[in-house]
Amino acid sequence: QLNKQLAWLAQDIKGFEDDCEIIVSDNCSNDETQSVIKKWQSVLIQTTFKSNKHDENIGCIRNITYCLNVSTSRFTWIIGDDDLIFNNTLAYVISKLKSIPDLALL
């Protein structure tokens, strides 16, 4: 599922590479997650791309908290590898964030 999600992101992020930071936190998966991350890190080279692998499964909430803590962006959008995001959604979100400077939550 991560491969599919990063394939979507690779298309939707075009033109917004400097506006985004990608953080992938592997919650101790025992599948091909690390090879998928390496594959997409080499494709998404125009965007800050951070990855992490926990030594043990720390649970969903603690994994999300980890991502929030390492994010250096003003806004953070948490997307699970199984969340369906429509094309052009990233452009919509970024345009809203830029057009409403005091926006706290979208």
N, C-alpha and C positions, 0 to 999 in steps of 0.2 A: 504494500500500500504506500509505503514511503516513496518508492520509485515513481509511482503514478502522481503523487502529490508534488514531488519536485519537478516532474515533467510539466505539470500545470504551471508551477511557479516560474520555471524557466521561460515559458511563453508570456505569462502575464506581467512579469517584471521588466520586460523590455521597455526602455525609456525611463525607467524608475530605479535603475541600479544604484544610483548615488543616494536615493532616498530610503533605501532599505538595508536591513541587516538580517541575515538568516542565521538562526540558531537551531541546530538539531541536537536534541538530547536523547540519547539511546538509553532506555531504562533497563539495561542489562539484558538485551535481546539475545537469543541464541540462534538467530537466523542470519541472513545476508545483509543486515542493516549497515554494517561497517563498509562493505564493498559498495553498497548503494550510495552512501555518503561520499566516499572517495570519488566515485563516478561523477556525481553532480558537483562536487567541489571543483573539479577540473573544467566543468562546463560553465558554472556560475562564477567565473573568476573576476567579473567586474563588480561584484557585490561582496561586502564583508560577509564571510561564511564561517561561523564557528560551529564546532561539533564537540560533543562530550559523550563518554560512555561511563555510566555508573558501574561500580563493581558489584552491586546488588540491586535488585528491583526495590526502589524506594517509594513506590506508589505514585499514582497519578498526580495528586495535589503537590507532593514534594518535588516531583519532576517539573511541574509547571512553575512552582516557586523558584526552582533553580534557574529556569529560563528567564524569569522576571529579574532575578538578581544579576545575571550576567549581561542582560541587555543594556546597551548604552544609548538606546534611542529614547526619545521623549514618549513615544507611544509604542506599545507592544501588542501584537495580535497573536494570540495563541491559537494554533491550528493543529489539530491531531492528524495523524497520517490517514485516518479514515473519514475525515470531514470533507464533504463535497462542497467545493467552491466553484462558482460559475466563472467563465471567462470574463475578463474585463472588470472583475470585482476589485482587484487591487488598484486599478486606475481610479475607480469610483471612490474608494476609501481614501486614497492619498489626496485626491482633489478636495474632498470634504475636510480632511485634516488641515490642508493648506488654506482653505477659504474661510475657516472659522478658527482663528488663532487661539481663542480662549476655550476651545472645546476640551472637555475633560473625559468624555466617554462617547464612543460611537458604537 
